[in-house]
Amino acid sequence: MSYAAIFFVCWAVGLGSFHRWRQTGRELHWYFGAIAWLLAIGPVLLLDLQPAHELQPYIYSIRLIAISLTLYGIYSQTRHSMTRIDSPFRPDRTVGAPSPDIAPQGEAQHRADC
């Protein structure tokens, strides 16, 4: 696959992710857009360098930054979903405890009989 094709695919994925971020407001889509555009920069810079150029390893460090941004985006999204009110994984809820929205079986039937 040519460097130009990789660039345009990453650019399009980034553009789609930023569009999705504007629609939903979820932070994870912003991270994915930034990651895709970071990955698009690498092939463009490699086109300008000779294969044995001394700066080539530093250009590959862009991928390391993108991977780090991926991990931070996933961590950030998980952290935010853990503190949301409607999340079943809230820290104040114990394992196996019924949801406060669900009434016990006898109480629900009593309400239905009234």
N, C-alpha and C positions, 0 to 999 in steps of 0.2 A: 504494500500500500504506500502510496507516495505521501510525502510530507504535506503537500497541499490538501490532499483528501483528509488526512488526519486533522489538519487545522480547521477545515470547514465543518467536519463532523463535530468536533469539540465546540466550535463557535455556535453551531446550531443547537446543540444540547444545552449549552450555557444560556442561549437566548430563550429557549423553551423553559428552562428552570427559572430564570428571572421572571418570565411571564406568569408562570404558575405561582411564584412567590407574590407577585402583585395581586393575583386573584385570591389566594388563600391567606396570605399574611404569615404563613408558617416559615420560621427561621431556617429550617432545614433546606428548603428550596433555594434560599439565598446562598447557603453554603455550597450546594451542588452546582449552582451557576458559577460561583467563583472558582470552584475546583475545575470545572470544564474549561473555563477561560485560562486558568493557569496551565492546564495540560495542552492548550492550543498554542501557548507561547513557546514551548520547548522546540517543536519541529521548525518553527520559523527561525529561531536562533541557530538551530543546527544547520539550516540551509546556508547560512552565512559563513560558517566555520569549515575549515578543512578537517578531514577525519582524525588527524593526529594533533589537533590544536590543543594547547594547554588549558583552555577554558572549558573544554567539553565536559569534564566531571562536574563543574559548577552549574552547568546548564541542566544536568540531570538532577541536581539538588532541587530544582523546581518541582520535580515529581515528589520528592520527599516532603516538601511544603504542602503539596496538594493532598498527599496521604494523611499528613498530620491534620490538615483542615477537615478532611473527611471524618477522622476519629473525633475531633472536637465537635463537629456538627452533630454527629450521632450522640455523643455524650450530652451536649446541650439540649437536644430534643428530648432525650430520655429524662433528663433532670427536670425539664419543664412539664413533661407529661406526668411525672411522679407527684408534682405539687398541684396539679389541676384538681378542681373539686369533683369532677365527674370521673376521675380515674379510679379503677378498682384497686390500684396498687398504692393507695395513699398510706403514708406511714402511720397514721392514727388508727387504721383499721387492722384488726388482728386477723390472722389466717383462719379461715373457716367461719368467721363471724358473719351473721346475716346482714344484708344491706339495710340501712335505716329506712329505706323507701319501701321495703317489703314487710308487710304485717305478718305476724304469726298466723298459722293455719286456723286456729280456733277463733281468733279475733276477726279474721276476714269473713268467716262464715257467719259470725254473730252480726256483723255489719250488713251482710246480705239479707239476713232474716228480718231485720228491723224495718 
